[in-house]
Amino acid sequence: MLLHLGQSPNLVVSSVEMAIEVMKNQDLIFANRPSTTAAIALLYGCTDISFAPYGEYWRQVRKICVLELLSAKRVQSFKNLREEEVNAVIQIISSSCSTSDGVEINLSELLLTLSNNIISRCALGAKYESVHENKFGQLSREVFRLLGAFSFHDYFPSVGWMDVVTGLSSRLKKVSQELDSFFDQVIDEHLLRHSKAQDGHGQVEDTSKLDLMDILLLSQKDNPNVSRNNIKAIILDMFLGGTDTTTTIMEWTMAELIKNPKVMKIARDEVRKVLGNKCKIDEEDINQMDYLKCIVKEILRLHTPIPLLLRESSKSTQIAGYHIPPNTKVFVNVWAIQRDAKLWGDPEEFRPERFINNPIDFKGQEFEFIPFGSGRRGCPGITFGITVVEYTLANLLYYFNWELPAGDKRDDLDMTEVLGITLNKKIPLNVVPTIYASPQLENGAN
């Protein structure tokens, strides 16, 4: 569908055939992302990776982030860090179980804190949150909501002042200021550490301890076009990609498992069978958990974290014989494609079995299943995110049994979605864990 909303042409793509046309056959023409009011305000003029125009700057900063944070080699290097953070959450849940029977916990909040702590340590070298004060994690989720919010200025520039009336402008300003203050503090801390670590030749002494922020700051020497605000935008991108989407996948998975106890039992039995007499899950063990991987795939299909993929045409073109003008916003409706009854049997049902002995993958090559997008603008953090998701879920299933609070019925579990850039669960997941196996406290977990 080509819709003219105000002064903005918008193309809505809801079929596999047209998704292939946009993200494969004409990927270069649709390699841009629209510069929306929210993206400009929150992402430092769209100088992050997600919204930066396709070109040399985008290629340069994307390459840095992939090499230093998102490549398979770097993901493997963060193994101990992930294990420490997941173990810390397991210890928190275990402690809550030991204090009283039937204690209710906000699992959504715990998972958001976990995701935020992992990306904080990988990108910034330290944790900036605790489970009791998850301000930045909540802030990143608010950024996603604002990026998906309606702006009059985007569609009716002549009445853009209505964004002031609706409160969007004040919300953007408030969140932007909070983000800016946080990143200024982090950058200043890194620069101070650099100044203390300089040796006589002006080089950082131990390059093995550099985090992504260090790499970006050092890259300014060879890339003067990378400004302080550019670095803030890129780091924010890593947080957005590594926290809210990852949390959303884990949150929906646990909700669906609790709502479907038979599936929960199969997954739980598989994890515990693979572990056997071991007292700790290694990431290598996940490769033997085929049913768990099917569950994750089904969640990515049914509750795809980013329901609409945004693109923009750089010039005039044709799709299926129809004229598409330049600067047309394109919405690839992943949510509709992955729930298309022509492609998926019983598409509204949570049925992980559909992926058993099914070779289809989510890496952007098969367009009926594109939760991470495809083409030049496909998500580069698939390995990073899926590794966190699978390892966390395996631990939650191994160490605990899960139920809803007393009086709550599975059939009444609220599965309402909140649409922003991501598709979050509207009501946080409050659950009651009971200990199956006592977790071993690892050094450094606290």
GURO-107120 format. One record per residue: x, y, z of N, C-alpha, C in turn. Coordinates in steps of 0.2 Angstrom, whole numbers, padded with zeros to 4 digits, always signed. Layout:
% residues N
XYZXYZXYZ;...
% end
This chain:
% residues 446
+0004-0006+0000+0000+0000+0000+0004+0006+0000;+0003+0011-0004+0006+0018-0004+0001+0023-0001;+0003+0025+0005-0002+0030+0008+0002+0036+0009;-0002+0042+0007+0000+0048+0008-0003+0051+0015;+0001+0051+0020-0001+0054+0026+0002+0061+0027;-0002+0065+0027+0000+0072+0026+0004+0074+0020;+0010+0076+0021+0014+0077+0015+0020+0072+0014;+0019+0066+0018+0024+0061+0018+0021+0055+0014;+0024+0053+0009+0022+0046+0006+0025+0040+0010;+0021+0035+0011+0023+0030+0015+0021+0023+0012;+0025+0019+0011+0024+0012+0008+0024+0007+0013;+0019+0003+0013+0018-0002+0018+0019-0009+0015;+0024-0013+0017+0025-0019+0013+0023-0025+0018;+0019-0029+0016+0016-0034+0020+0017-0041+0017;+0021-0042+0012+0021-0049+0009+0028-0051+0008;+0030-0057+0008+0037-0060+0007+0039-0057+0000;+0035-0057-0005+0037-0055-0012+0040-0048-0012;+0036-0043-0009+0038-0036-0009+0043-0035-0004;+0044-0039+0002+0050-0038+0006+0056-0040+0003;+0056-0045-0002+0062-0047-0006+0064-0041-0010;+0059-0038-0013+0060-0032-0018+0063-0027-0015;+0061-0025-0008+0064-0019-0005+0070-0021-0002;+0071-0026+0002+0077-0028+0006+0082-0032+0002;+0081-0034-0004+0086-0038-0008+0087-0036-0015;+0082-0036-0019+0082-0034-0026+0084-0026-0027;+0081-0022-0022+0082-0015-0023+0085-0012-0016;+0089-0016-0013+0091-0015-0006+0095-0008-0006;+0099-0007-0011+0103-0001-0011+0099+0005-0011;+0094+0005-0015+0089+0011-0016+0086+0012-0009;+0084+0007-0006+0081+0008+0001+0085+0007+0007;+0091+0009+0006+0096+0008+0011+0096+0013+0017;+0092+0018+0015+0092+0024+0020+0087+0022+0025;+0087+0026+0031+0081+0026+0036+0079+0033+0036;+0072+0034+0038+0070+0041+0038+0072+0044+0044;+0074+0051+0043+0076+0055+0049+0070+0058+0052;+0067+0055+0057+0061+0057+0061+0063+0062+0066;+0058+0066+0068+0058+0071+0074+0062+0068+0080;+0059+0062+0082+0062+0059+0088+0069+0056+0087;+0070+0053+0081+0077+0051+0080+0082+0057+0080;+0080+0062+0077+0085+0068+0077+0086+0071+0084;+0081+0071+0088+0082+0074+0095+0085+0069+0099;+0084+0062+0099+0087+0058+0103+0094+0055+0101;+0095+0055+0095+0101+0051+0092+0106+0056+0089;+0106+0062+0092+0111+0067+0090+0111+0068+0082;+0105+0070+0080+0105+0071+0073+0105+0065+0068;+0103+0060+0071+0104+0053+0067+0111+0052+0065;+0115+0052+0070+0122+0050+0068+0124+0043+0071;+0119+0040+0073+0120+0033+0076+0121+0028+0070;+0121+0022+0071+0121+0017+0066+0114+0016+0063;+0109+0015+0067+0102+0013+0065+0099+0018+0060;+0100+0025+0061+0097+0030+0057+0102+0034+0053;+0108+0033+0053+0113+0037+0049+0111+0036+0042;+0112+0041+0038+0111+0039+0030+0116+0034+0028;+0114+0030+0023+0119+0025+0020+0125+0029+0017;+0131+0027+0019+0136+0031+0016+0143+0029+0019;+0148+0033+0018+0155+0031+0021+0155+0032+0029;+0151+0037+0032+0151+0037+0039+0148+0031+0042;+0142+0029+0039+0138+0024+0042+0143+0017+0041;+0146+0016+0036+0150+0010+0035+0156+0010+0040;+0159+0016+0041+0164+0017+0046+0163+0015+0053;+0157+0018+0055+0156+0017+0062+0153+0010+0063;+0149+0007+0058+0146+0001+0059+0152-0005+0059;+0157-0004+0055+0163-0008+0055+0166-0008+0062;+0167-0002+0065+0170-0002+0072+0166-0006+0077;+0159-0005+0077+0155-0008+0082+0155-0016+0081;+0155-0018+0074+0154-0025+0073+0161-0028+0075;+0167-0025+0074+0173-0028+0076+0174-0028+0083;+0172-0023+0086+0174-0022+0094+0169-0025+0098;+0163-0026+0096+0157-0028+0101+0153-0034+0098;+0151-0034+0092+0146-0039+0089+0149-0045+0085;+0155-0045+0083+0157-0051+0080+0157-0057+0084;+0157-0063+0081+0157-0069+0084+0163-0070+0089;+0169-0068+0087+0175-0068+0091+0174-0064+0097;+0171-0058+0096+0171-0053+0102+0165-0056+0107;+0160-0058+0104+0154-0061+0108+0157-0067+0112;+0161-0071+0109+0164-0076+0113+0169-0074+0119;+0172-0068+0117+0177-0065+0122+0173-0063+0129;+0167-0061+0128+0162-0059+0133+0159-0064+0137;+0161-0071+0136+0158-0076+0139+0158-0076+0147;+0164-0075+0150+0164-0074+0157+0160-0069+0160;+0160-0063+0157+0156-0058+0159+0148-0059+0159;+0146-0063+0153+0139-0065+0153+0137-0069+0159;+0141-0074+0160+0140-0079+0165+0140-0076+0172;+0144-0071+0173+0144-0068+0180+0137-0064+0180;+0135-0060+0175+0129-0057+0176+0123-0061+0177;+0122-0066+0173+0117-0071+0173+0117-0074+0180;+0123-0076+0182+0123-0079+0189+0121-0074+0194;+0122-0068+0194+0120-0063+0199+0113-0063+0199;+0109-0063+0193+0102-0063+0193+0099-0069+0196;+0102-0075+0195+0100-0081+0198+0101-0081+0205;+0106-0078+0208+0107-0077+0215+0102-0073+0218;+0100-0068+0215+0094-0063+0217+0088-0067+0218;+0086-0071+0212+0080-0075+0213+0080-0080+0218;+0086-0083+0219+0087-0089+0224+0086-0086+0231;+0089-0080+0232+0088-0077+0238+0081-0075+0240;+0077-0073+0235+0070-0071+0236+0066-0077+0238;+0068-0083+0235+0065-0089+0236+0066-0091+0243;+0072-0090+0246+0074-0093+0252+0071-0088+0258;+0069-0082+0257+0066-0078+0262+0059-0080+0264;+0055-0082+0259+0048-0084+0260+0045-0088+0255;+0040-0092+0256+0037-0096+0251+0032-0092+0247;+0032-0094+0241+0028-0090+0236+0029-0083+0235;+0035-0081+0236+0037-0074+0235+0036-0072+0227;+0033-0066+0226+0032-0064+0219+0037-0059+0217;+0040-0060+0211+0045-0056+0209+0043-0053+0202;+0046-0047+0200+0045-0044+0194+0050-0046+0189;+0049-0051+0186+0054-0054+0181+0056-0049+0176;+0051-0045+0173+0053-0041+0168+0058-0036+0170;+0058-0033+0176+0063-0029+0179+0069-0032+0179;+0070-0038+0182+0076-0041+0182+0079-0043+0176;+0075-0044+0171+0078-0046+0164+0081-0039+0161;+0077-0034+0162+0079-0027+0159+0086-0025+0162;+0087-0026+0169+0093-0025+0172+0099-0029+0170;+0097-0036+0169+0102-0040+0166+0105-0038+0160;+0100-0037+0155+0102-0035+0148+0106-0028+0149;+0104-0024+0153+0108-0017+0153+0115-0018+0156;+0115-0022+0161+0122-0023+0164+0127-0027+0159;+0124-0031+0155+0129-0035+0151+0131-0030+0146;+0127-0026+0143+0129-0021+0137+0133-0015+0140;+0132-0014+0147+0136-0008+0150+0143-0011+0151;+0144-0017+0153+0151-0019+0154+0154-0020+0147;+0151-0023+0142+0154-0024+0136+0155-0017+0132;+0151-0012+0132+0152-0006+0129+0156-0001+0133;+0154-0001+0139+0157+0005+0144+0162+0002+0149;+0163-0004+0149+0168-0007+0154+0166-0007+0161;+0160-0005+0163+0157-0005+0170+0150-0006+0170;+0147-0008+0175+0140-0008+0176+0137-0001+0179;+0132+0002+0176+0130+0008+0178+0123+0008+0181;+0121+0002+0183+0114+0001+0186+0114-0005+0191;+0109-0005+0195+0108-0011+0199+0101-0013+0199;+0099-0018+0201+0093-0021+0201+0088-0016+0205;+0090-0012+0210+0086-0008+0214+0085-0001+0210;+0089+0001+0206+0089+0007+0203+0091+0007+0195;+0086+0004+0191+0087+0003+0184+0085+0009+0180;+0088+0015+0182+0085+0021+0178+0087+0021+0171;+0093+0019+0170+0095+0019+0163+0092+0014+0158;+0091+0008+0161+0087+0003+0158+0080+0006+0156;+0077+0009+0161+0070+0012+0159+0071+0017+0154;+0076+0021+0155+0077+0027+0150+0078+0024+0143;+0081+0019+0142+0082+0016+0135+0075+0013+0132;+0071+0011+0137+0065+0008+0135+0060+0014+0133;+0061+0020+0136+0057+0026+0135+0059+0029+0128;+0066+0028+0126+0068+0030+0120+0065+0026+0114;+0064+0020+0115+0061+0016+0110+0054+0018+0109;+0050+0019+0115+0043+0022+0114+0043+0028+0110;+0047+0033+0112+0047+0039+0109+0049+0039+0101;+0054+0034+0099+0055+0033+0092+0049+0031+0088;+0045+0027+0092+0039+0025+0088+0033+0029+0089;+0033+0035+0093+0028+0039+0094+0026+0043+0088;+0020+0045+0087+0017+0049+0082+0020+0057+0083;+0022+0060+0077+0025+0067+0077+0021+0070+0072;+0018+0076+0074+0014+0080+0069+0019+0083+0064;+0025+0084+0066+0030+0087+0062+0033+0083+0056;+0033+0076+0058+0035+0071+0053+0030+0071+0047;+0023+0072+0048+0018+0071+0043+0015+0078+0041;+0015+0083+0045+0012+0089+0044+0016+0095+0046;+0022+0096+0043+0027+0101+0045+0024+0108+0047;+0019+0110+0043+0016+0116+0044+0013+0117+0051;+0011+0111+0054+0008+0111+0061+0012+0107+0066;+0019+0108+0065+0023+0104+0069+0023+0106+0076;+0020+0113+0077+0019+0115+0084+0015+0111+0088;+0011+0107+0085+0006+0102+0089+0010+0097+0093;+0016+0096+0091+0020+0092+0095+0021+0095+0102;+0021+0101+0103+0022+0105+0109+0015+0104+0113;+0010+0104+0110+0003+0103+0113+0002+0096+0116;+0004+0091+0112+0003+0084+0114+0008+0082+0119;+0014+0086+0120+0019+0085+0125+0024+0081+0123;+0024+0079+0116+0030+0075+0113+0036+0079+0114;+0036+0086+0112+0042+0090+0112+0046+0090+0119;+0042+0091+0124+0044+0091+0131+0047+0084+0133;+0044+0079+0131+0046+0072+0133+0053+0071+0129;+0053+0073+0123+0060+0072+0119+0065+0076+0122;+0064+0082+0124+0069+0086+0127+0071+0083+0134;+0067+0081+0138+0068+0079+0145+0073+0072+0144;+0071+0068+0140+0075+0061+0139+0081+0063+0136;+0081+0067+0131+0088+0069+0128+0093+0072+0133;+0090+0076+0137+0095+0079+0142+0097+0074+0147;+0093+0070+0149+0095+0064+0154+0101+0060+0150;+0099+0058+0144+0104+0054+0140+0111+0058+0140;+0111+0064+0138+0117+0068+0137+0121+0069+0143;+0117+0070+0149+0121+0070+0155+0124+0064+0157;+0121+0058+0156+0124+0052+0157+0130+0050+0153;+0129+0051+0146+0135+0050+0142+0141+0055+0143;+0140+0061+0145+0145+0066+0146+0149+0063+0152;+0146+0061+0157+0149+0058+0163+0153+0052+0161;+0150+0047+0157+0154+0041+0155+0160+0043+0151;+0159+0048+0146+0165+0050+0142+0171+0053+0146;+0169+0057+0151+0174+0061+0155+0177+0056+0159;+0174+0051+0162+0177+0045+0166+0182+0042+0161;+0181+0040+0155+0185+0037+0151+0191+0041+0149;+0190+0047+0148+0195+0052+0146+0200+0053+0152;+0198+0053+0158+0202+0054+0164+0206+0047+0164;+0203+0042+0163+0207+0035+0164+0212+0035+0159;+0211+0037+0153+0216+0037+0147+0222+0042+0149;+0220+0048+0152+0226+0052+0153+0230+0049+0159;+0228+0045+0163+0232+0042+0168+0236+0036+0166;+0233+0033+0160+0236+0027+0158+0241+0028+0152;+0242+0035+0150+0246+0036+0145+0254+0034+0147;+0257+0031+0142+0264+0030+0144+0268+0036+0140;+0275+0035+0140+0279+0040+0137+0278+0041+0130;+0275+0037+0126+0274+0037+0119+0267+0039+0117;+0263+0041+0123+0256+0043+0121+0251+0038+0119;+0253+0032+0121+0248+0026+0120+0245+0023+0126;+0239+0021+0125+0236+0017+0131+0240+0011+0132;+0242+0009+0139+0246+0004+0140+0244-0003+0139;+0238-0004+0141+0235-0011+0140+0229-0011+0136;+0230-0012+0129+0224-0012+0124+0219-0017+0125;+0221-0023+0129+0217-0028+0129+0211-0027+0134;+0211-0021+0138+0206-0019+0142+0202-0014+0139;+0202-0012+0133+0198-0007+0130+0191-0009+0129;+0186-0005+0131+0179-0006+0129+0178-0002+0123;+0171-0003+0121+0169+0000+0115+0170+0008+0115;+0168+0011+0121+0169+0018+0122+0176+0020+0121;+0181+0016+0124+0188+0017+0123+0190+0017+0115;+0188+0012+0112+0189+0012+0105+0187+0018+0101;+0181+0020+0102+0178+0025+0098+0181+0032+0100;+0183+0033+0106+0187+0039+0108+0194+0039+0105;+0197+0033+0104+0204+0033+0101+0203+0034+0094;+0197+0031+0091+0197+0032+0084+0196+0039+0081;+0195+0044+0086+0195+0051+0084+0201+0053+0081;+0207+0050+0083+0213+0053+0080+0214+0052+0073;+0211+0046+0071+0212+0044+0063+0205+0046+0060;+0200+0048+0063+0194+0050+0060+0191+0056+0064;+0193+0062+0062+0191+0068+0065+0184+0070+0064;+0181+0066+0059+0173+0067+0058+0169+0064+0064;+0172+0060+0068+0168+0056+0073+0169+0061+0079;+0163+0065+0081+0163+0069+0086+0161+0066+0093;+0161+0070+0098+0159+0068+0104+0152+0066+0104;+0148+0070+0101+0140+0068+0100+0139+0062+0096;+0144+0061+0091+0143+0055+0087+0144+0049+0091;+0149+0049+0095+0151+0043+0100+0145+0042+0105;+0142+0047+0107+0136+0046+0111+0130+0043+0108;+0129+0045+0101+0124+0042+0097+0125+0034+0096;+0132+0033+0094+0133+0026+0093+0133+0021+0099;+0135+0024+0105+0134+0020+0111+0127+0019+0113;+0123+0024+0112+0116+0024+0113+0113+0018+0109;+0115+0018+0103+0113+0013+0098+0114+0006+0101;+0120+0005+0103+0122-0002+0106+0117-0003+0112;+0116+0002+0116+0111+0000+0122+0104-0001+0120;+0102+0002+0115+0095+0001+0112+0095-0006+0109;+0100-0008+0105+0100-0014+0102+0101-0020+0107;+0105-0019+0112+0107-0024+0117+0103-0025+0123;+0098-0020+0124+0094-0020+0131+0087-0022+0129;+0083-0017+0126+0076-0018+0126+0074-0023+0121;+0077-0024+0115+0075-0030+0111+0077-0037+0114;+0083-0037+0118+0084-0043+0121+0080-0045+0127;+0078-0040+0131+0073-0040+0136+0067-0043+0134;+0064-0039+0128+0058-0041+0126+0057-0048+0124;+0062-0051+0120+0062-0058+0118+0062-0063+0124;+0066-0061+0130+0066-0066+0136+0059-0065+0139;+0057-0059+0140+0050-0058+0143+0044-0061+0140;+0044-0061+0134+0039-0064+0130+0039-0072+0130;+0046-0074+0130+0047-0081+0131+0044-0084+0138;+0046-0081+0143+0044-0083+0150+0036-0083+0150;+0033-0078+0147+0026-0077+0148+0023-0083+0144;+0025-0084+0138+0022-0090+0134+0023-0096+0137;+0029-0097+0140+0030-0104+0144+0026-0105+0150;+0025-0100+0154+0020-0100+0160+0013-0101+0157;+0011-0098+0152+0005-0099+0149+0003-0106+0146;+0009-0109+0144+0009-0115+0141+0013-0120+0145;+0010-0123+0150+0014-0128+0155+0017-0134+0151;+0014-0137+0146+0016-0142+0143+0023-0141+0139;+0023-0135+0136+0029-0133+0133+0035-0131+0138;+0033-0128+0143+0037-0127+0149+0041-0133+0151;+0037-0138+0152+0039-0145+0155+0044-0148+0150;+0043-0148+0143+0047-0151+0138+0054-0147+0138;+0053-0140+0139+0059-0136+0139+0064-0137+0145;+0060-0137+0151+0063-0138+0157+0067-0145+0157;+0063-0150+0155+0066-0157+0155+0072-0158+0151;+0072-0154+0145+0078-0155+0141+0084-0151+0144;+0083-0145+0147+0088-0142+0150+0092-0146+0155;+0087-0149+0159+0090-0153+0165+0093-0159+0163;+0090-0162+0158+0093-0168+0155+0100-0167+0152;+0101-0161+0148+0108-0160+0146+0113-0158+0151;+0110-0155+0157+0115-0153+0162+0117-0160+0166;+0112-0164+0167+0114-0170+0170+0116-0169+0178;+0122-0171+0179+0125-0170+0186+0129-0164+0187;+0129-0160+0182+0133-0154+0182+0129-0149+0186;+0133-0144+0189+0130-0139+0194+0130-0132+0191;+0132-0132+0184+0133-0125+0181+0132-0126+0174;+0128-0122+0171+0127-0122+0163+0133-0119+0160;+0136-0122+0155+0141-0119+0151+0137-0117+0144;+0140-0111+0141+0137-0109+0135+0137-0115+0130;+0142-0119+0130+0142-0124+0125+0137-0129+0126;+0134-0130+0132+0128-0134+0133+0122-0132+0129;+0121-0126+0127+0116-0124+0124+0115-0127+0117;+0120-0129+0114+0120-0132+0107+0117-0138+0107;+0116-0142+0113+0112-0148+0114+0105-0147+0115;+0103-0141+0116+0096-0139+0118+0092-0137+0112;+0090-0142+0108+0087-0140+0102+0080-0138+0103;+0076-0140+0108+0069-0138+0109+0069-0131+0111;+0074-0129+0116+0075-0122+0118+0076-0117+0112;+0080-0119+0107+0081-0115+0101+0075-0114+0097;+0071-0120+0097+0064-0119+0093+0060-0114+0097;+0060-0114+0103+0056-0109+0107+0058-0102+0106;+0064-0101+0106+0067-0094+0104+0064-0092+0097;+0065-0097+0092+0063-0095+0085+0055-0094+0085;+0051-0097+0089+0044-0096+0089+0042-0090+0092;+0046-0088+0097+0045-0081+0100+0047-0076+0095;+0052-0076+0092+0054-0071+0087+0049-0071+0081;+0046-0076+0080+0040-0076+0075+0034-0073+0077;+0032-0075+0083+0025-0073+0086+0025-0067+0089;+0031-0065+0092+0032-0059+0096+0038-0055+0094;+0039-0054+0087+0045-0051+0084+0046-0045+0088;+0052-0044+0090+0053-0038+0095+0053-0031+0091;+0054-0031+0084+0053-0025+0080+0048-0026+0075;+0042-0025+0076+0037-0027+0071+0037-0023+0064;+0039-0017+0064+0040-0013+0058+0047-0011+0056;+0050-0014+0051+0056-0012+0049+0056-0005+0045;+0060+0000+0046+0060+0006+0043+0065+0007+0038;+0063+0009+0032+0068+0010+0026+0065+0017+0023;+0069+0020+0019+0067+0026+0015+0071+0025+0008;+0067+0027+0003+0070+0027-0004+0074+0033-0005;+0080+0032-0008+0085+0037-0010+0083+0040-0017;+0079+0037-0021+0078+0040-0027+0071+0036-0030;+0069+0039-0035+0063+0036-0038+0064+0029-0041;+0059+0025-0040+0060+0018-0042+0053+0015-0044;+0053+0009-0046+0047+0005-0047+0047-0002-0043;+0041-0003-0040+0040-0010-0037+0034-0013-0040;+0034-0019-0043+0029-0022-0046+0025-0018-0051;+0029-0014-0054+0025-0009-0059+0023-0003-0057;+0023-0002-0050+0021+0004-0047+0026+0009-0046;+0025+0016-0047+0030+0021-0046+0030+0023-0038;+0037+0022-0036+0038+0024-0029+0042+0031-0029;+0040+0036-0027+0044+0042-0027+0050+0042-0022;+0055+0047-0023+0060+0047-0019+0058+0049-0012;+0062+0048-0007+0061+0050+0000+0054+0047+0003;+0052+0041+0000+0046+0038+0003+0048+0033+0009;+0044+0034+0014+0046+0030+0020+0043+0023+0019;+0047+0018+0020+0045+0011+0019+0044+0008+0026;+0038+0004+0027+0037+0000+0033+0036-0007+0031;+0041-0011+0032+0041-0018+0031+0037-0021+0037;+0031-0024+0036+0027-0026+0041+0029-0033+0043;+0034-0034+0047+0037-0041+0049+0031-0044+0053;+0028-0041+0057+0023-0044+0061+0017-0047+0057;+0015-0044+0052+0010-0047+0047+0013-0053+0043;+0019-0052+0041+0022-0058+0037+0023-0064+0041;+0025-0063+0047+0027-0069+0051+0020-0072+0055;+0014-0069+0053+0008-0071+0056+0003-0073+0050;+0006-0073+0044+0003-0074+0038+0001-0082+0037;-0006-0083+0037-0009-0090+0037-0006-0093+0031;-0005-0090+0025-0002-0093+0019+0005-0096+0020;+0008-0093+0025+0015-0095+0026+0016-0100+0032;+0012-0099+0037+0012-0102+0044+0006-0105+0046;+0006-0112+0047+0000-0115+0050-0002-0113+0057;-0008-0111+0058-0010-0109+0065-0006-0103+0067;-0005-0098+0063+0000-0093+0065-0001-0089+0071;-0007-0089+0074-0008-0085+0080-0006-0090+0086;-0005-0096+0085-0003-0101+0091+0004-0101+0092;+0006-0101+0099+0013-0102+0101+0014-0110+0100;+0018-0112+0095+0019-0119+0094+0026-0120+0092;+0031-0121+0096+0038-0121+0095+0039-0127+0090;+0035-0132+0090+0036-0139+0086+0037-0137+0079;+0034-0131+0077+0034-0130+0070+0041-0129+0067;+0046-0128+0072+0053-0127+0070+0057-0133+0071;+0054-0139+0073+0058-0145+0074+0060-0148+0067;+0066-0149+0066+0068-0152+0059+0067-0147+0054;+0066-0140+0055+0064-0135+0050+0071-0131+0050;+0074-0131+0044+0080-0127+0043+0080-0120+0043;+0074-0117+0043+0073-0110+0042+0077-0106+0048;+0080-0101+0046+0084-0097+0051+0082-0090+0051;+0084-0086+0056+0082-0079+0056+0087-0074+0055;+0092-0076+0050+0098-0072+0049+0097-0067+0042;+0090-0067+0040+0089-0062+0035+0089-0065+0028;+0090-0072+0027+0090-0075+0020+0084-0078+0018;+0079-0079+0023+0073-0082+0021+0067-0077+0023;+0064-0074+0019+0060-0068+0020+0053-0069+0023;+0051-0075+0024+0045-0077+0028+0047-0076+0036;+0053-0076+0037+0055-0075+0044+0061-0071+0045;+0060-0064+0046+0065-0059+0046+0064-0055+0053;+0065-0057+0059+0064-0053+0065+0070-0048+0065;+0076-0050+0062+0081-0045+0063+0083-0041+0056;+0078-0041+0052+0078-0038+0046+0083-0042+0041;+0085-0038+0035+0089-0041+0030+0092-0036+0026;+0097-0038+0022+0101-0033+0018+0106-0029+0022;+0107-0023+0019+0112-0019+0022+0110-0016+0029;+0104-0016+0030+0102-0013+0036+0099-0018+0041;+0101-0025+0040+0100-0030+0044+0103-0029+0051;+0101-0032+0056+0104-0031+0063+0110-0034+0063;+0116-0031+0065+0122-0034+0065+0124-0037+0072;+0119-0037+0077+0120-0039+0083+0116-0046+0085;+0115-0050+0080+0111-0056+0081+0114-0061+0085;+0121-0062+0084+0124-0067+0088+0125-0064+0095;+0126-0058+0096+0126-0055+0103+0120-0056+0107;+0114-0054+0104+0108-0055+0107+0105-0062+0108;+0106-0066+0103+0103-0073+0104+0108-0077+0109;+0114-0075+0110+0118-0079+0115+0116-0077+0122;+0114-0071+0123+0112-0069+0129+0105-0072+0131;+0101-0072+0126+0094-0074+0127+0094-0082+0129;+0097-0086+0125+0097-0093+0126+0101-0095+0132;+0106-0092+0134+0110-0094+0140+0106-0092+0146;+0102-0086+0146+0098-0084+0152+0092-0088+0153;+0089-0090+0147+0083-0094+0148+0085-0101+0150;+0090-0104+0148+0092-0110+0150+0093-0110+0158;+0097-0105+0160+0098-0104+0168+0091-0104+0171;+0087-0100+0169+0080-0099+0172+0076-0105+0173;+0077-0109+0167+0073-0116+0167+0076-0121+0171;+0083-0121+0172+0086-0126+0176+0086-0125+0183;+0087-0119+0186+0087-0118+0193+0080-0117+0196;+0075-0115+0192+0069-0114+0195+0063-0117+0192;+0057-0118+0196+0051-0119+0193+0047-0113+0193;+0042-0112+0189+0039-0105+0188+0031-0106+0188;+0028-0101+0192+0021-0101+0192+0019-0094+0193;+0012-0093+0191+0009-0086+0192+0008-0085+0200;+0007-0079+0202+0005-0078+0209-0001-0081+0211;-0002-0083+0217-0008-0086+0219-0015-0082+0217;-0019-0086+0214-0026-0083+0212-0026-0081+0205;-0020-0081+0202-0019-0079+0195-0020-0085+0190;-0024-0085+0185-0025-0091+0181-0021-0090+0174;-0018-0095+0172-0014-0095+0165-0018-0092+0160;-0024-0094+0159-0028-0091+0154-0030-0084+0154;-0029-0081+0160-0030-0074+0161-0024-0070+0161;-0018-0073+0160-0012-0069+0159-0012-0064+0154;-0011-0058+0155-0012-0052+0151-0006-0052+0146;-0008-0053+0139-0003-0054+0134-0003-0047+0129;-0006-0042+0132-0007-0036+0128+0000-0033+0126;+0001-0031+0120+0007-0028+0117+0006-0021+0117;+0012-0018+0118+0013-0010+0118+0017-0009+0112;+0014-0005+0107+0018-0004+0101+0022+0002+0101;+0029+0001+0100+0033+0007+0099+0038+0005+0093;+0044+0007+0094+0049+0003+0089+0049-0004+0091;+0049-0006+0097+0049-0013+0099+0042-0014+0101;+0040-0021+0102+0033-0023+0104+0034-0026+0111;+0033-0022+0116+0034-0024+0123+0028-0027+0125;+0029-0031+0131+0023-0033+0135+0020-0027+0139;+0014-0026+0138+0011-0020+0142+0012-0021+0149;+0010-0026+0152+0010-0027+0159+0016-0031+0161;+0020-0029+0166+0026-0033+0168+0024-0040+0170;+0029-0044+0169+0028-0051+0171+0030-0052+0178;+0025-0053+0182+0026-0055+0189+0025-0062+0190;+0030-0066+0193+0029-0073+0194+0032-0075+0200;+0031-0082+0202+0033-0085+0208+0038-0090+0206;+0044-0090+0208+0049-0095+0207+0050-0099+0213;+0051-0106+0212+0053-0110+0217+0059-0114+0215;+0064-0115+0220+0071-0118+0218+0070-0125+0216;+0073-0127+0211+0074-0134+0209+0081-0136+0211;+0086-0132+0209+0093-0133+0211+0096-0127+0213;+0100-0128+0219+0104-0122+0222+0109-0120+0217;+0109-0114+0215+0115-0111+0211+0121-0110+0214;+0127-0112+0211+0133-0111+0214+0135-0103+0213;+0137-0100+0218+0139-0093+0218+0146-0093+0215;+0147-0090+0209+0153-0089+0205+0157-0083+0208;+0163-0083+0208+0167-0077+0210+0166-0071+0205;+0165-0065+0208+0163-0060+0204+0156-0059+0202;+0152-0063+0204+0145-0063+0202+0142-0057+0205;+0144-0055+0211+0141-0049+0214+0145-0043+0213;
% end
